[in-house]
Amino acid sequence: MHLGVFSYNTEYGIRVDKMARALEERGFESLWVGEHTHIPASRDTPYPGGGHLPRPYYHMADPFVSLAAAAAVTEKLKLGTGICLVIERDPITLAKEVATLDYLSDGRFLFGIGGGWNAEEMENHGTPFARRWKVLRERIEAMKVIWAEEEASYHGEFVNFDRIISYPKPVSRPHPPILMGSATGGGRRRVAEYCDGWIPIDVLLDDLPDTIADLRQRAEAAGRDPDALSISVFAFDGASEAALQRYREIGVERVVLVSPRGESEAMAFLDRLAPFTGG
């Protein structure tokens, strides 16, 4: 089982390039960063975690620029979006960004995606909250075509283009792993239908073994091999040695732990977990 770390990636926390070097030196498998292009000042959508929206959500740096900086100072560390708000990005441009990052990192990119929760944020980008899953699926399908074909065409309700040429292609073939961040049954259905793996948050799950069994059943129903779908867990509730062992026993491929925001606290956190990485 691999260990990764999620960074809130703010300008007042540890720099992403310094974090990336520290992770690779200590044997961690991956670095993950999130995405919010902005937070509407008039937001009415409640924060899913309850209470006030934490400060880092207003300060997250761009994930693709950040991961490119991390790629430049590392050689083996995998680089993940946790998650990319595909519904807020033009799919032709995003296909180029993903392919470029995967190319520059020699195939180390993990494409974590999700539908998002902030209705006002996505609507500022032109995506109606109620249609976000349809938008997400079309954009992922369109990007897969762009990555795979010399001349790509796609015709859907929200994405429509004919015969475009886009390079570079991703180093990872047919494309970087597409990992769905969702804790619901609908999210697991989407994993089974068009993704390569699942990245739920621990505090949103009632029973991980049951949800893994559900994912496997959905994969079989969709004609997919359940063993081909990777399972990662974002451990926002923390993870003890016993918890890590339990994750390993139930077939989790990767646990992603949340780093403290300050630089000194983050480095102490990495030092404490380094013995568990096997690096």
Long-range contacts (C-beta under 8 A, 24 or more apart in sequence): 1-244, 1-247, 1-248, 1-252, 1-253, 1-254, 1-255, 2-29, 2-30, 2-253, 2-254, 2-255, 3-28, 3-29, 3-244, 3-254, 3-255, 3-256, 3-257, 3-273, 3-276, 3-277, 4-28, 4-29, 4-30, 4-31, 4-32, 4-78, 4-80, 4-232, 4-254, 4-255, 4-256, 4-257, 5-30, 5-31, 5-32, 5-256, 5-257, 5-258, 5-259, 5-270, 6-32, 6-33, 6-34, 6-82, 6-234, 6-256, 6-257, 6-258, 6-259, 7-31, 7-32, 7-33, 7-259, 7-266, 8-33, 8-34, 8-56, 8-59, 8-60, 8-259, 8-261, 9-33, 9-34, 9-60, 9-61, 9-63, 9-66, 10-56, 10-59, 10-60, 10-61, 10-261, 11-59, 11-61, 12-59, 12-261, 13-56, 13-261, 13-262, 13-263, 13-266, 14-259, 14-261, 14-262, 14-263, 14-266, 14-267, 15-263, 16-61, 16-66, 16-67, 16-69, 16-70, 17-69, 17-70, 17-72, 17-73, 18-263, 19-70, 19-259, 19-266, 20-69, 20-70, 20-71, 20-73, 20-74, 20-77, 20-79, 21-73, 21-74, 22-266, 22-267, 22-270, 23-74, 23-77, 23-270, 24-74, 24-75, 24-76, 24-77, 26-270, 26-271, 26-273, 26-274, 26-277, 26-279, 27-274, 27-277, 27-278, 27-279, 28-77, 28-270, 28-273, 28-274, 28-277, 28-279, 29-77, 29-78, 29-254, 29-277, 30-77, 30-78, 30-79, 30-80, 30-110, 30-254, 30-256, 31-67, 31-70, 31-77, 31-78, 31-79, 31-80, 32-80, 32-81, 32-82, 32-110, 32-112, 32-234, 32-256, 33-60, 33-61, 33-63, 33-66, 33-67, 33-80, 33-81, 33-82, 34-60, 34-63, 34-81, 34-82, 34-83, 35-60, 35-62, 35-63, 35-81, 35-83, 35-84, 35-85, 35-88, 36-60, 36-85, 36-118, 36-121, 37-85, 37-88, 37-121, 37-125, 38-121, 38-124, 39-118, 39-121, 40-118, 40-120, 40-121, 40-124, 42-120, 43-118, 43-120, 43-121, 44-119, 44-120, 45-117, 45-118, 45-119, 45-120, 45-121, 48-117, 48-204, 56-261, 64-97, 64-98, 64-101, 67-101, 67-105, 67-109, 68-100, 68-101, 68-104, 68-105, 71-101, 71-104, 71-105, 71-108, 72-104, 76-108, 77-108, 78-108, 78-109, 78-110, 79-105, 79-108, 79-109, 79-110, 80-109, 80-110, 80-111, 80-112, 80-179, 80-256, 81-110, 81-111, 81-112, 81-113, 82-112, 82-181, 82-199, 82-234, 82-256, 83-112, 83-113, 83-114, 83-181, 83-199, 84-111, 84-112, 84-113, 84-114, 85-114, 85-116, 85-121, 85-122, 86-113, 86-114, 86-135, 86-136, 86-139, 86-140, 87-115, 87-116, 87-122, 87-125, 87-127, 87-132, 87-135, 87-136, 87-139, 88-116, 88-121, 88-122, 88-125, 88-127, 89-125, 89-139, 91-138, 91-139, 91-142, 91-143, 91-146, 91-159, 92-142, 92-146, 92-161, 92-164, 92-166, 94-139, 94-143, 95-142, 95-143, 95-146, 95-147, 95-166, 96-166, 98-143, 98-147, 98-170, 98-175, 98-176, 99-147, 99-166, 99-167, 99-168, 99-169, 99-170, 100-168, 102-170, 102-171, 102-172, 102-175, 102-176, 103-168, 103-169, 103-170, 103-171, 105-171, 106-171, 107-170, 107-171, 107-172, 107-176, 109-170, 109-172, 109-176, 110-176, 110-177, 110-179, 111-175, 111-176, 111-177, 111-178, 111-179, 112-179, 112-180, 112-181, 112-199, 113-140, 113-178, 113-179, 113-180, 113-181, 113-195, 114-180, 114-181, 114-182, 115-182, 131-158, 133-186, 133-190, 134-158, 137-190, 137-194, 140-178, 140-194, 140-195, 141-194, 143-175, 144-174, 144-175, 147-174, 147-175, 148-174, 148-175, 177-230, 179-230, 179-232, 181-234, 183-211, 185-214, 188-214, 188-215, 188-218, 189-218, 191-215, 191-218, 191-219, 191-229, 192-218, 192-219, 192-221, 192-222, 192-224, 192-229, 193-222, 195-229, 196-228, 196-229, 196-230, 197-229, 197-230, 197-231, 197-232, 197-253, 198-229, 198-230, 198-231, 198-232, 199-232, 199-233, 199-234, 199-256, 200-233, 200-234, 201-233, 201-234, 201-236, 202-233, 202-234, 202-235, 202-236, 202-237, 203-236, 203-237, 208-233, 208-247, 208-250, 208-252, 209-250, 212-250, 212-251, 230-254, 232-256, 234-258, 241-276, 244-276
